[in-house]
Amino acid sequence: MEIMAFLGFVILVGSIIIWFKALVDILKSEFEGDNKMVWLLIVIFLFVLGALLYFSIGKSQKIKNI
């Protein structure tokens, strides 16, 4: 039982870290049009699912600074 509680805690902390990292990356990056606001709303309201969507789809939409 203690192992399950510890595992749940680790998953919760990992989820929060992934969510926070996605928010920071969105806020520090430039996007075209309203994409930044859209990704912020997706990540805020969908939590971990939104963060995973951002890392799989949204990062490629960032404007590259050369």
Secondary structure as UniProt FT lines:
FT   HELIX           2..28
FT   TURN            33..34
FT   HELIX           35..56
FT   HELIX           58..61
//
